[in-house]
Every structure is written in C-alpha cells, then in structure tokens.
Amino acid sequence: MISYEPFYKTMLAKGITEYQLIYKQGISAATLHRMKHGGAITTKTLDTLCFVLDCNVEDILCYQKES
C-alpha cells in the first residue's frame, strides 16, 4: 500500500501548508483530499510536489506492506 505519511512530515519540516499548496502553487484540493485518504495521484502531480517542496519522491510517499 502506498502511504503519503512522508508528505505531511516534509510539509511540516518545510513550513508549507495545504493552503499554500492550493492557492499559491495550484495543487488541487481534490488531489490533497485523495492523498489524505490514500488515493492515487499521477506521476505529474508527484513531479509537481517534488518541485514545489524541493524534495525527492521518498519525501512524498512510501510503500508499506499490508499485514
């Protein structure tokens, strides 16, 4: 299962809020909602988030084996 837990830690470490992502960077609220609920995002969105947060892919998501 893909987890976006690293994304929220990265946002906190960089001092960026969801508000800033939506209104200043153009990330859709629906995308953030999907991420919050473990839904899928596109590689284009992943690329944009890495650019905006100046981070690597592993700072956005990780793979967790289901038990």
Predicted model as a PDB file, atoms N, CA, C, CB and O in Angstrom, pLDDT in the B-factor column:
MODEL        1                                                                  
ATOM      1  N   MET A   1       0.843  -1.177   0.000  1.00 88.00           N  
ATOM      2  CA  MET A   1       0.000   0.000   0.000  1.00 88.00           C  
ATOM      3  C   MET A   1       0.890   1.243   0.000  1.00 88.00           C  
ATOM      4  CB  MET A   1      -0.960  -0.003   1.221  1.00 88.00           C  
ATOM      5  O   MET A   1       1.903   1.296   0.698  1.00 88.00           O  
ATOM      6  N   ILE A   2       0.509   2.208  -0.769  1.00 91.00           N  
ATOM      7  CA  ILE A   2       1.239   3.477  -0.820  1.00 91.00           C  
ATOM      8  C   ILE A   2       0.758   4.375   0.326  1.00 91.00           C  
ATOM      9  CB  ILE A   2       1.041   4.186  -2.206  1.00 91.00           C  
ATOM     10  O   ILE A   2      -0.443   4.540   0.541  1.00 91.00           O  
ATOM     11  N   SER A   3       1.705   4.942   1.042  1.00 94.00           N  
ATOM     12  CA  SER A   3       1.390   5.856   2.139  1.00 94.00           C  
ATOM     13  C   SER A   3       1.984   7.232   1.831  1.00 94.00           C  
ATOM     14  CB  SER A   3       1.933   5.307   3.498  1.00 94.00           C  
ATOM     15  O   SER A   3       3.108   7.348   1.345  1.00 94.00           O  
ATOM     16  N   TYR A   4       1.207   8.258   2.124  1.00 96.00           N  
ATOM     17  CA  TYR A   4       1.662   9.636   1.926  1.00 96.00           C  
ATOM     18  C   TYR A   4       2.126  10.266   3.241  1.00 96.00           C  
ATOM     19  CB  TYR A   4       0.541  10.481   1.310  1.00 96.00           C  
ATOM     20  O   TYR A   4       2.255  11.486   3.333  1.00 96.00           O  
ATOM     21  N   GLU A   5       2.373   9.447   4.241  1.00 95.00           N  
ATOM     22  CA  GLU A   5       2.829   9.959   5.537  1.00 95.00           C  
ATOM     23  C   GLU A   5       4.085  10.834   5.411  1.00 95.00           C  
ATOM     24  CB  GLU A   5       3.108   8.794   6.483  1.00 95.00           C  
ATOM     25  O   GLU A   5       4.169  11.870   6.071  1.00 95.00           O  
ATOM     26  N   PRO A   6       5.062  10.444   4.582  1.00 97.00           N  
ATOM     27  CA  PRO A   6       6.248  11.309   4.442  1.00 97.00           C  
ATOM     28  C   PRO A   6       5.914  12.705   3.895  1.00 97.00           C  
ATOM     29  CB  PRO A   6       7.264  10.640   3.527  1.00 97.00           C  
ATOM     30  O   PRO A   6       6.608  13.674   4.204  1.00 97.00           O  
ATOM     31  N   PHE A   7       4.868  12.805   3.094  1.00 97.00           N  
ATOM     32  CA  PHE A   7       4.452  14.088   2.521  1.00 97.00           C  
ATOM     33  C   PHE A   7       4.125  15.093   3.615  1.00 97.00           C  
ATOM     34  CB  PHE A   7       3.239  13.899   1.602  1.00 97.00           C  
ATOM     35  O   PHE A   7       4.555  16.245   3.558  1.00 97.00           O  
ATOM     36  N   TYR A   8       3.369  14.656   4.605  1.00 95.00           N  
ATOM     37  CA  TYR A   8       2.959  15.568   5.674  1.00 95.00           C  
ATOM     38  C   TYR A   8       4.137  15.946   6.567  1.00 95.00           C  
ATOM     39  CB  TYR A   8       1.850  14.933   6.515  1.00 95.00           C  
ATOM     40  O   TYR A   8       4.206  17.068   7.069  1.00 95.00           O  
ATOM     41  N   LYS A   9       5.061  15.012   6.764  1.00 96.00           N  
ATOM     42  CA  LYS A   9       6.272  15.327   7.523  1.00 96.00           C  
ATOM     43  C   LYS A   9       7.137  16.327   6.761  1.00 96.00           C  
ATOM     44  CB  LYS A   9       7.074  14.045   7.818  1.00 96.00           C  
ATOM     45  O   LYS A   9       7.718  17.232   7.360  1.00 96.00           O  
ATOM     46  N   THR A  10       7.222  16.165   5.451  1.00 97.00           N  
ATOM     47  CA  THR A  10       8.007  17.081   4.613  1.00 97.00           C  
ATOM     48  C   THR A  10       7.385  18.471   4.617  1.00 97.00           C  
ATOM     49  CB  THR A  10       8.109  16.548   3.166  1.00 97.00           C  
ATOM     50  O   THR A  10       8.094  19.471   4.728  1.00 97.00           O  
ATOM     51  N   MET A  11       6.052  18.537   4.494  1.00 96.00           N  
ATOM     52  CA  MET A  11       5.376  19.834   4.536  1.00 96.00           C  
ATOM     53  C   MET A  11       5.664  20.538   5.854  1.00 96.00           C  
ATOM     54  CB  MET A  11       3.856  19.665   4.343  1.00 96.00           C  
ATOM     55  O   MET A  11       5.962  21.733   5.866  1.00 96.00           O  
ATOM     56  N   LEU A  12       5.579  19.817   6.956  1.00 96.00           N  
ATOM     57  CA  LEU A  12       5.828  20.389   8.272  1.00 96.00           C  
ATOM     58  C   LEU A  12       7.274  20.880   8.382  1.00 96.00           C  
ATOM     59  CB  LEU A  12       5.528  19.356   9.371  1.00 96.00           C  
ATOM     60  O   LEU A  12       7.528  21.980   8.873  1.00 96.00           O  
ATOM     61  N   ALA A  13       8.205  20.065   7.927  1.00 96.00           N  
ATOM     62  CA  ALA A  13       9.623  20.434   8.002  1.00 96.00           C  
ATOM     63  C   ALA A  13       9.948  21.662   7.153  1.00 96.00           C  
ATOM     64  CB  ALA A  13      10.488  19.264   7.560  1.00 96.00           C  
ATOM     65  O   ALA A  13      10.819  22.456   7.508  1.00 96.00           O  
ATOM     66  N   LYS A  14       9.242  21.814   6.030  1.00 95.00           N  
ATOM     67  CA  LYS A  14       9.498  22.939   5.124  1.00 95.00           C  
ATOM     68  C   LYS A  14       8.633  24.154   5.457  1.00 95.00           C  
ATOM     69  CB  LYS A  14       9.250  22.514   3.680  1.00 95.00           C  
ATOM     70  O   LYS A  14       8.802  25.219   4.863  1.00 95.00           O  
ATOM     71  N   GLY A  15       7.710  23.996   6.404  1.00 96.00           N  
ATOM     72  CA  GLY A  15       6.850  25.117   6.793  1.00 96.00           C  
ATOM     73  C   GLY A  15       5.834  25.495   5.723  1.00 96.00           C  
ATOM     74  O   GLY A  15       5.483  26.666   5.579  1.00 96.00           O  
ATOM     75  N   ILE A  16       5.366  24.504   4.977  1.00 96.00           N  
ATOM     76  CA  ILE A  16       4.389  24.748   3.911  1.00 96.00           C  
ATOM     77  C   ILE A  16       3.053  24.147   4.323  1.00 96.00           C  
ATOM     78  CB  ILE A  16       4.872  24.148   2.550  1.00 96.00           C  
ATOM     79  O   ILE A  16       2.990  23.020   4.815  1.00 96.00           O  
ATOM     80  N   THR A  17       1.994  24.907   4.118  1.00 96.00           N  
ATOM     81  CA  THR A  17       0.656  24.456   4.483  1.00 96.00           C  
ATOM     82  C   THR A  17      -0.113  23.993   3.250  1.00 96.00           C  
ATOM     83  CB  THR A  17      -0.111  25.575   5.199  1.00 96.00           C  
ATOM     84  O   THR A  17       0.276  24.270   2.115  1.00 96.00           O  
ATOM     85  N   GLU A  18      -1.215  23.282   3.497  1.00 96.00           N  
ATOM     86  CA  GLU A  18      -2.083  22.876   2.399  1.00 96.00           C  
ATOM     87  C   GLU A  18      -2.647  24.115   1.703  1.00 96.00           C  
ATOM     88  CB  GLU A  18      -3.228  21.967   2.911  1.00 96.00           C  
ATOM     89  O   GLU A  18      -2.807  24.126   0.482  1.00 96.00           O  
ATOM     90  N   TYR A  19      -2.943  25.142   2.470  1.00 96.00           N  
ATOM     91  CA  TYR A  19      -3.443  26.393   1.897  1.00 96.00           C  
ATOM     92  C   TYR A  19      -2.461  26.934   0.858  1.00 96.00           C  
ATOM     93  CB  TYR A  19      -3.682  27.441   3.007  1.00 96.00           C  
ATOM     94  O   TYR A  19      -2.865  27.322  -0.238  1.00 96.00           O  
ATOM     95  N   GLN A  20      -1.186  26.959   1.201  1.00 96.00           N  
ATOM     96  CA  GLN A  20      -0.176  27.453   0.261  1.00 96.00           C  
ATOM     97  C   GLN A  20      -0.102  26.581  -0.985  1.00 96.00           C  
ATOM     98  CB  GLN A  20       1.195  27.511   0.937  1.00 96.00           C  
ATOM     99  O   GLN A  20       0.045  27.092  -2.096  1.00 96.00           O  
ATOM    100  N   LEU A  21      -0.204  25.269  -0.804  1.00 96.00           N  
ATOM    101  CA  LEU A  21      -0.161  24.376  -1.964  1.00 96.00           C  
ATOM    102  C   LEU A  21      -1.339  24.620  -2.896  1.00 96.00           C  
ATOM    103  CB  LEU A  21      -0.150  22.919  -1.512  1.00 96.00           C  
ATOM    104  O   LEU A  21      -1.189  24.599  -4.117  1.00 96.00           O  
ATOM    105  N   ILE A  22      -2.502  24.850  -2.318  1.00 96.00           N  
ATOM    106  CA  ILE A  22      -3.705  25.046  -3.128  1.00 96.00           C  
ATOM    107  C   ILE A  22      -3.719  26.427  -3.785  1.00 96.00           C  
ATOM    108  CB  ILE A  22      -4.957  24.866  -2.265  1.00 96.00           C  
ATOM    109  O   ILE A  22      -3.884  26.534  -5.001  1.00 96.00           O  
ATOM    110  N   TYR A  23      -3.547  27.475  -2.994  1.00 96.00           N  
ATOM    111  CA  TYR A  23      -3.760  28.829  -3.504  1.00 96.00           C  
ATOM    112  C   TYR A  23      -2.529  29.504  -4.088  1.00 96.00           C  
ATOM    113  CB  TYR A  23      -4.287  29.671  -2.423  1.00 96.00           C  
ATOM    114  O   TYR A  23      -2.659  30.454  -4.860  1.00 96.00           O  
ATOM    115  N   LYS A  24      -1.331  29.032  -3.737  1.00 95.00           N  
ATOM    116  CA  LYS A  24      -0.129  29.665  -4.280  1.00 95.00           C  
ATOM    117  C   LYS A  24       0.588  28.790  -5.293  1.00 95.00           C  
ATOM    118  CB  LYS A  24       0.816  30.015  -3.163  1.00 95.00           C  
ATOM    119  O   LYS A  24       1.299  29.297  -6.161  1.00 95.00           O  
ATOM    120  N   GLN A  25       0.407  27.472  -5.188  1.00 94.00           N  
ATOM    121  CA  GLN A  25       1.123  26.566  -6.082  1.00 94.00           C  
ATOM    122  C   GLN A  25       0.212  25.846  -7.078  1.00 94.00           C  
ATOM    123  CB  GLN A  25       1.871  25.551  -5.269  1.00 94.00           C  
ATOM    124  O   GLN A  25       0.699  25.168  -7.982  1.00 94.00           O  
ATOM    125  N   GLY A  26      -1.088  25.987  -6.920  1.00 94.00           N  
ATOM    126  CA  GLY A  26      -2.024  25.418  -7.889  1.00 94.00           C  
ATOM    127  C   GLY A  26      -2.296  23.930  -7.749  1.00 94.00           C  
ATOM    128  O   GLY A  26      -2.831  23.318  -8.673  1.00 94.00           O  
ATOM    129  N   ILE A  27      -1.943  23.335  -6.620  1.00 95.00           N  
ATOM    130  CA  ILE A  27      -2.284  21.931  -6.377  1.00 95.00           C  
ATOM    131  C   ILE A  27      -3.768  21.890  -6.020  1.00 95.00           C  
ATOM    132  CB  ILE A  27      -1.390  21.295  -5.226  1.00 95.00           C  
ATOM    133  O   ILE A  27      -4.227  22.673  -5.188  1.00 95.00           O  
ATOM    134  N   SER A  28      -4.510  20.993  -6.637  1.00 95.00           N  
ATOM    135  CA  SER A  28      -5.954  20.987  -6.393  1.00 95.00           C  
ATOM    136  C   SER A  28      -6.278  20.426  -5.005  1.00 95.00           C  
ATOM    137  CB  SER A  28      -6.675  20.166  -7.476  1.00 95.00           C  
ATOM    138  O   SER A  28      -5.586  19.555  -4.479  1.00 95.00           O  
ATOM    139  N   ALA A  29      -7.341  20.955  -4.449  1.00 97.00           N  
ATOM    140  CA  ALA A  29      -7.809  20.479  -3.142  1.00 97.00           C  
ATOM    141  C   ALA A  29      -8.225  19.015  -3.257  1.00 97.00           C  
ATOM    142  CB  ALA A  29      -8.997  21.347  -2.622  1.00 97.00           C  
ATOM    143  O   ALA A  29      -8.069  18.252  -2.303  1.00 97.00           O  
ATOM    144  N   ALA A  30      -8.750  18.616  -4.413  1.00 97.00           N  
ATOM    145  CA  ALA A  30      -9.164  17.227  -4.624  1.00 97.00           C  
ATOM    146  C   ALA A  30      -7.959  16.293  -4.564  1.00 97.00           C  
ATOM    147  CB  ALA A  30      -9.887  17.077  -5.977  1.00 97.00           C  
ATOM    148  O   ALA A  30      -8.059  15.183  -4.042  1.00 97.00           O  
ATOM    149  N   THR A  31      -6.836  16.730  -5.088  1.00 96.00           N  
ATOM    150  CA  THR A  31      -5.612  15.919  -5.038  1.00 96.00           C  
ATOM    151  C   THR A  31      -5.172  15.724  -3.596  1.00 96.00           C  
ATOM    152  CB  THR A  31      -4.479  16.581  -5.858  1.00 96.00           C  
ATOM    153  O   THR A  31      -4.848  14.607  -3.193  1.00 96.00           O  
ATOM    154  N   LEU A  32      -5.157  16.792  -2.818  1.00 97.00           N  
ATOM    155  CA  LEU A  32      -4.765  16.690  -1.419  1.00 97.00           C  
ATOM    156  C   LEU A  32      -5.748  15.816  -0.639  1.00 97.00           C  
ATOM    157  CB  LEU A  32      -4.678  18.084  -0.788  1.00 97.00           C  
ATOM    158  O   LEU A  32      -5.347  15.086   0.268  1.00 97.00           O  
ATOM    159  N   HIS A  33      -7.020  15.887  -0.987  1.00 97.00           N  
ATOM    160  CA  HIS A  33      -8.040  15.050  -0.352  1.00 97.00           C  
ATOM    161  C   HIS A  33      -7.771  13.575  -0.663  1.00 97.00           C  
ATOM    162  CB  HIS A  33      -9.464  15.457  -0.831  1.00 97.00           C  
ATOM    163  O   HIS A  33      -7.829  12.729   0.230  1.00 97.00           O  
ATOM    164  N   ARG A  34      -7.475  13.269  -1.938  1.00 96.00           N  
ATOM    165  CA  ARG A  34      -7.163  11.891  -2.320  1.00 96.00           C  
ATOM    166  C   ARG A  34      -5.947  11.378  -1.551  1.00 96.00           C  
ATOM    167  CB  ARG A  34      -6.912  11.797  -3.836  1.00 96.00           C  
ATOM    168  O   ARG A  34      -5.942  10.248  -1.064  1.00 96.00           O  
ATOM    169  N   MET A  35      -4.920  12.217  -1.447  1.00 95.00           N  
ATOM    170  CA  MET A  35      -3.708  11.813  -0.727  1.00 95.00           C  
ATOM    171  C   MET A  35      -4.018  11.547   0.745  1.00 95.00           C  
ATOM    172  CB  MET A  35      -2.617  12.897  -0.853  1.00 95.00           C  
ATOM    173  O   MET A  35      -3.518  10.586   1.330  1.00 95.00           O  
ATOM    174  N   LYS A  36      -4.832  12.392   1.327  1.00 95.00           N  
ATOM    175  CA  LYS A  36      -5.179  12.254   2.742  1.00 95.00           C  
ATOM    176  C   LYS A  36      -5.900  10.936   3.013  1.00 95.00           C  
ATOM    177  CB  LYS A  36      -6.052  13.428   3.192  1.00 95.00           C  
ATOM    178  O   LYS A  36      -5.811  10.376   4.106  1.00 95.00           O  
ATOM    179  N   HIS A  37      -6.622  10.446   1.988  1.00 95.00           N  
ATOM    180  CA  HIS A  37      -7.384   9.212   2.134  1.00 95.00           C  
ATOM    181  C   HIS A  37      -6.713   8.027   1.429  1.00 95.00           C  
ATOM    182  CB  HIS A  37      -8.788   9.408   1.591  1.00 95.00           C  
ATOM    183  O   HIS A  37      -7.350   6.997   1.211  1.00 95.00           O  
ATOM    184  N   GLY A  38      -5.441   8.169   1.073  1.00 92.00           N  
ATOM    185  CA  GLY A  38      -4.679   7.064   0.497  1.00 92.00           C  
ATOM    186  C   GLY A  38      -4.994   6.756  -0.949  1.00 92.00           C  
ATOM    187  O   GLY A  38      -4.710   5.657  -1.424  1.00 92.00           O  
ATOM    188  N   GLY A  39      -5.580   7.716  -1.660  1.00 95.00           N  
ATOM    189  CA  GLY A  39      -5.924   7.505  -3.063  1.00 95.00           C  
ATOM    190  C   GLY A  39      -4.735   7.682  -3.988  1.00 95.00           C  
ATOM    191  O   GLY A  39      -3.629   8.001  -3.551  1.00 95.00           O  
ATOM    192  N   ALA A  40      -4.976   7.473  -5.253  1.00 94.00           N  
ATOM    193  CA  ALA A  40      -3.916   7.557  -6.263  1.00 94.00           C  
ATOM    194  C   ALA A  40      -3.700   8.998  -6.730  1.00 94.00           C  
ATOM    195  CB  ALA A  40      -4.256   6.663  -7.464  1.00 94.00           C  
ATOM    196  O   ALA A  40      -4.634   9.799  -6.779  1.00 94.00           O  
ATOM    197  N   ILE A  41      -2.451   9.305  -7.068  1.00 95.00           N  
ATOM    198  CA  ILE A  41      -2.123  10.572  -7.719  1.00 95.00           C  
ATOM    199  C   ILE A  41      -1.291  10.254  -8.957  1.00 95.00           C  
ATOM    200  CB  ILE A  41      -1.352  11.544  -6.743  1.00 95.00           C  
ATOM    201  O   ILE A  41      -0.714   9.171  -9.061  1.00 95.00           O  
ATOM    202  N   THR A  42      -1.231  11.178  -9.872  1.00 95.00           N  
ATOM    203  CA  THR A  42      -0.471  10.956 -11.100  1.00 95.00           C  
ATOM    204  C   THR A  42       1.017  11.227 -10.872  1.00 95.00           C  
ATOM    205  CB  THR A  42      -1.009  11.849 -12.233  1.00 95.00           C  
ATOM    206  O   THR A  42       1.402  11.882  -9.904  1.00 95.00           O  
ATOM    207  N   THR A  43       1.833  10.716 -11.772  1.00 96.00           N  
ATOM    208  CA  THR A  43       3.262  10.998 -11.686  1.00 96.00           C  
ATOM    209  C   THR A  43       3.525  12.470 -11.965  1.00 96.00           C  
ATOM    210  CB  THR A  43       4.052  10.115 -12.668  1.00 96.00           C  
ATOM    211  O   THR A  43       4.504  13.024 -11.465  1.00 96.00           O  
ATOM    212  N   LYS A  44       2.677  13.108 -12.748  1.00 96.00           N  
ATOM    213  CA  LYS A  44       2.798  14.552 -12.999  1.00 96.00           C  
ATOM    214  C   LYS A  44       2.600  15.319 -11.689  1.00 96.00           C  
ATOM    215  CB  LYS A  44       1.759  15.021 -14.071  1.00 96.00           C  
ATOM    216  O   LYS A  44       3.349  16.251 -11.394  1.00 96.00           O  
ATOM    217  N   THR A  45       1.603  14.931 -10.912  1.00 95.00           N  
ATOM    218  CA  THR A  45       1.364  15.562  -9.612  1.00 95.00           C  
ATOM    219  C   THR A  45       2.537  15.302  -8.679  1.00 95.00           C  
ATOM    220  CB  THR A  45       0.055  15.042  -8.984  1.00 95.00           C  
ATOM    221  O   THR A  45       2.975  16.201  -7.961  1.00 95.00           O  
ATOM    222  N   LEU A  46       3.040  14.086  -8.688  1.00 96.00           N  
ATOM    223  CA  LEU A  46       4.192  13.743  -7.865  1.00 96.00           C  
ATOM    224  C   LEU A  46       5.396  14.603  -8.241  1.00 96.00           C  
ATOM    225  CB  LEU A  46       4.534  12.253  -8.013  1.00 96.00           C  
ATOM    226  O   LEU A  46       6.110  15.094  -7.368  1.00 96.00           O  
ATOM    227  N   ASP A  47       5.615  14.780  -9.532  1.00 97.00           N  
ATOM    228  CA  ASP A  47       6.698  15.630 -10.024  1.00 97.00           C  
ATOM    229  C   ASP A  47       6.511  17.072  -9.555  1.00 97.00           C  
ATOM    230  CB  ASP A  47       6.769  15.576 -11.560  1.00 97.00           C  
ATOM    231  O   ASP A  47       7.468  17.713  -9.121  1.00 97.00           O  
ATOM    232  N   THR A  48       5.295  17.576  -9.642  1.00 96.00           N  
ATOM    233  CA  THR A  48       4.998  18.944  -9.215  1.00 96.00           C  
ATOM    234  C   THR A  48       5.242  19.114  -7.715  1.00 96.00           C  
ATOM    235  CB  THR A  48       3.543  19.308  -9.558  1.00 96.00           C  
ATOM    236  O   THR A  48       5.828  20.109  -7.289  1.00 96.00           O  
ATOM    237  N   LEU A  49       4.800  18.156  -6.928  1.00 96.00           N  
ATOM    238  CA  LEU A  49       5.004  18.239  -5.477  1.00 96.00           C  
ATOM    239  C   LEU A  49       6.487  18.211  -5.131  1.00 96.00           C  
ATOM    240  CB  LEU A  49       4.277  17.088  -4.764  1.00 96.00           C  
ATOM    241  O   LEU A  49       6.936  18.949  -4.253  1.00 96.00           O  
ATOM    242  N   CYS A  50       7.245  17.367  -5.814  1.00 97.00           N  
ATOM    243  CA  CYS A  50       8.700  17.318  -5.568  1.00 97.00           C  
ATOM    244  C   CYS A  50       9.343  18.657  -5.907  1.00 97.00           C  
ATOM    245  CB  CYS A  50       9.360  16.186  -6.399  1.00 97.00           C  
ATOM    246  O   CYS A  50      10.231  19.118  -5.190  1.00 97.00           O  
ATOM    247  N   PHE A  51       8.901  19.284  -6.995  1.00 96.00           N  
ATOM    248  CA  PHE A  51       9.439  20.583  -7.393  1.00 96.00           C  
ATOM    249  C   PHE A  51       9.073  21.656  -6.363  1.00 96.00           C  
ATOM    250  CB  PHE A  51       8.914  20.979  -8.788  1.00 96.00           C  
ATOM    251  O   PHE A  51       9.932  22.412  -5.910  1.00 96.00           O  
ATOM    252  N   VAL A  52       7.804  21.711  -6.007  1.00 95.00           N  
ATOM    253  CA  VAL A  52       7.315  22.739  -5.077  1.00 95.00           C  
ATOM    254  C   VAL A  52       7.962  22.602  -3.700  1.00 95.00           C  
ATOM    255  CB  VAL A  52       5.788  22.654  -4.944  1.00 95.00           C  
ATOM    256  O   VAL A  52       8.334  23.598  -3.080  1.00 95.00           O  
ATOM    257  N   LEU A  53       8.092  21.365  -3.229  1.00 96.00           N  
ATOM    258  CA  LEU A  53       8.655  21.128  -1.896  1.00 96.00           C  
ATOM    259  C   LEU A  53      10.178  20.979  -1.924  1.00 96.00           C  
ATOM    260  CB  LEU A  53       8.031  19.882  -1.284  1.00 96.00           C  
ATOM    261  O   LEU A  53      10.814  20.849  -0.878  1.00 96.00           O  
ATOM    262  N   ASP A  54      10.748  20.999  -3.115  1.00 96.00           N  
ATOM    263  CA  ASP A  54      12.194  20.825  -3.285  1.00 96.00           C  
ATOM    264  C   ASP A  54      12.671  19.580  -2.539  1.00 96.00           C  
ATOM    265  CB  ASP A  54      12.956  22.076  -2.784  1.00 96.00           C  
ATOM    266  O   ASP A  54      13.524  19.649  -1.654  1.00 96.00           O  
ATOM    267  N   CYS A  55      12.090  18.434  -2.925  1.00 97.00           N  
ATOM    268  CA  CYS A  55      12.396  17.186  -2.243  1.00 97.00           C  
ATOM    269  C   CYS A  55      12.417  16.024  -3.226  1.00 97.00           C  
ATOM    270  CB  CYS A  55      11.381  16.921  -1.132  1.00 97.00           C  
ATOM    271  O   CYS A  55      12.173  16.207  -4.419  1.00 97.00           O  
ATOM    272  N   ASN A  56      12.705  14.848  -2.729  1.00 97.00           N  
ATOM    273  CA  ASN A  56      12.710  13.633  -3.533  1.00 97.00           C  
ATOM    274  C   ASN A  56      11.394  12.892  -3.383  1.00 97.00           C  
ATOM    275  CB  ASN A  56      13.878  12.728  -3.138  1.00 97.00           C  
ATOM    276  O   ASN A  56      10.593  13.194  -2.499  1.00 97.00           O  
ATOM    277  N   VAL A  57      11.179  11.912  -4.264  1.00 97.00           N  
ATOM    278  CA  VAL A  57       9.940  11.138  -4.250  1.00 97.00           C  
ATOM    279  C   VAL A  57       9.716  10.480  -2.889  1.00 97.00           C  
ATOM    280  CB  VAL A  57       9.966  10.075  -5.351  1.00 97.00           C  
ATOM    281  O   VAL A  57       8.591  10.454  -2.391  1.00 97.00           O  
ATOM    282  N   GLU A  58      10.770   9.955  -2.293  1.00 97.00           N  
ATOM    283  CA  GLU A  58      10.606   9.279  -0.997  1.00 97.00           C  
ATOM    284  C   GLU A  58      10.224  10.235   0.124  1.00 97.00           C  
ATOM    285  CB  GLU A  58      11.883   8.560  -0.626  1.00 97.00           C  
ATOM    286  O   GLU A  58       9.863   9.793   1.214  1.00 97.00           O  
ATOM    287  N   ASP A  59      10.299  11.532  -0.127  1.00 97.00           N  
ATOM    288  CA  ASP A  59       9.834  12.522   0.842  1.00 97.00           C  
ATOM    289  C   ASP A  59       8.341  12.796   0.681  1.00 97.00           C  
ATOM    290  CB  ASP A  59      10.624  13.824   0.693  1.00 97.00           C  
ATOM    291  O   ASP A  59       7.758  13.548   1.462  1.00 97.00           O  
ATOM    292  N   ILE A  60       7.721  12.184  -0.335  1.00 97.00           N  
ATOM    293  CA  ILE A  60       6.293  12.358  -0.601  1.00 97.00           C  
ATOM    294  C   ILE A  60       5.522  11.084  -0.267  1.00 97.00           C  
ATOM    295  CB  ILE A  60       6.061  12.749  -2.072  1.00 97.00           C  
ATOM    296  O   ILE A  60       4.450  11.144   0.333  1.00 97.00           O  
ATOM    297  N   LEU A  61       6.065   9.938  -0.654  1.00 96.00           N  
ATOM    298  CA  LEU A  61       5.346   8.690  -0.437  1.00 96.00           C  
ATOM    299  C   LEU A  61       6.296   7.557  -0.096  1.00 96.00           C  
ATOM    300  CB  LEU A  61       4.528   8.331  -1.663  1.00 96.00           C  
ATOM    301  O   LEU A  61       7.508   7.647  -0.297  1.00 96.00           O  
ATOM    302  N   CYS A  62       5.707   6.482   0.427  1.00 96.00           N  
ATOM    303  CA  CYS A  62       6.476   5.271   0.706  1.00 96.00           C  
ATOM    304  C   CYS A  62       5.563   4.075   0.521  1.00 96.00           C  
ATOM    305  CB  CYS A  62       7.081   5.296   2.144  1.00 96.00           C  
ATOM    306  O   CYS A  62       4.339   4.196   0.538  1.00 96.00           O  
ATOM    307  N   TYR A  63       6.180   2.925   0.345  1.00 94.00           N  
ATOM    308  CA  TYR A  63       5.429   1.681   0.211  1.00 94.00           C  
ATOM    309  C   TYR A  63       5.425   0.945   1.546  1.00 94.00           C  
ATOM    310  CB  TYR A  63       6.031   0.788  -0.907  1.00 94.00           C  
ATOM    311  O   TYR A  63       6.471   0.754   2.166  1.00 94.00           O  
ATOM    312  N   GLN A  64       4.243   0.538   1.977  1.00 89.00           N  
ATOM    313  CA  GLN A  64       4.111  -0.229   3.212  1.00 89.00           C  
ATOM    314  C   GLN A  64       3.398  -1.526   2.894  1.00 89.00           C  
ATOM    315  CB  GLN A  64       3.344   0.574   4.304  1.00 89.00           C  
ATOM    316  O   GLN A  64       2.302  -1.513   2.333  1.00 89.00           O  
ATOM    317  N   LYS A  65       4.007  -2.644   3.245  1.00 89.00           N  
ATOM    318  CA  LYS A  65       3.358  -3.936   3.030  1.00 89.00           C  
ATOM    319  C   LYS A  65       2.138  -4.047   3.916  1.00 89.00           C  
ATOM    320  CB  LYS A  65       4.330  -5.097   3.306  1.00 89.00           C  
ATOM    321  O   LYS A  65       2.154  -3.664   5.086  1.00 89.00           O  
ATOM    322  N   GLU A  66       1.074  -4.583   3.330  1.00 82.00           N  
ATOM    323  CA  GLU A  66      -0.136  -4.802   4.124  1.00 82.00           C  
ATOM    324  C   GLU A  66       0.056  -6.060   4.946  1.00 82.00           C  
ATOM    325  CB  GLU A  66      -1.404  -4.913   3.220  1.00 82.00           C  
ATOM    326  O   GLU A  66       0.613  -7.050   4.473  1.00 82.00           O  
ATOM    327  N   SER A  67      -0.409  -6.008   6.174  1.00 74.00           N  
ATOM    328  CA  SER A  67      -0.223  -7.182   7.052  1.00 74.00           C  
ATOM    329  C   SER A  67      -1.412  -8.114   7.024  1.00 74.00           C  
ATOM    330  CB  SER A  67       0.030  -6.740   8.480  1.00 74.00           C  
ATOM    331  O   SER A  67      -1.408  -9.140   7.705  1.00 74.00           O  
TER     332      SER A  67                                                      
ENDMDL                                                                          
END                                                                             
